[in-house]
Amino acid sequence: MPRQPEVPDAARGLQITHRGVLILLVLTGSGLLLGDFDAPPPAPDPGATTAGIGLALAAIALRRFASAPTLAPTMAVFLSLGALVSAAGLGLLGVLIALQTDSRESGLFFTLAGLIFALRRPGGATPPIPR
């Protein structure tokens, strides 16, 4: 039977993932700011908007469920990881939109939203990480 990962190891991995997602979103946002995108903002694309709303709601719901006090620590880590992946997906969706439309503003809005959802340290019910 496979051994379950230790919660402190999983929490440390979650902390590293959190930093990685923040770095990814800052770099993509910076790339959009410094990139050569000069087209005016396009009309909203229903598919991209739906995907963005879905990723944002997933990030919110997973973060909320991960902070439930009755949740097992390993499940809290798993849900927090899902929230971070959703936030990173929101930022990458912004880059995709900017590349498709050649418009900086649309991409920056999605990337900024992903960064906002990823700012708070994951944790909730997980024990504090020893330093």
Phi, psi and omega in degrees: 000130182294146180281136177288140178294147177290142182296317179299324177294319179294320179294323177294318177298323178295320178296319178294319178297320179301312178299318180298318179294318178298317179296316178302314183290323177293319179293319179292321176296319178295320178298322177291322179293322184269348183290167181264072178249115185234008179280152176291159179300133182280173173294147182301135176269120183300323180294315180292321178295317178297317178297318179297317179294320178297316178294321179295316178295323177296317179298318180293312183294316180295321178296319181294314179294327180292338182266008178293132184290339182268003183278143176296142183302323180293323178290324177297320178296316180298315180292322177296321177297319177298321178295320178293320178295322177296318178295318178295322177297325177296317177294319179291328174298321177298319178295317179299316179297318180296320180290324181287322186259352184059030181239127182286319189298313182299314179296321180294324179298315180292319180293320177296320177298317177299319179295319179297317180292336182264354185296314184293134180298132176290156179168288181055250184272358181286148180291155179298147182276126178291143181260000000 
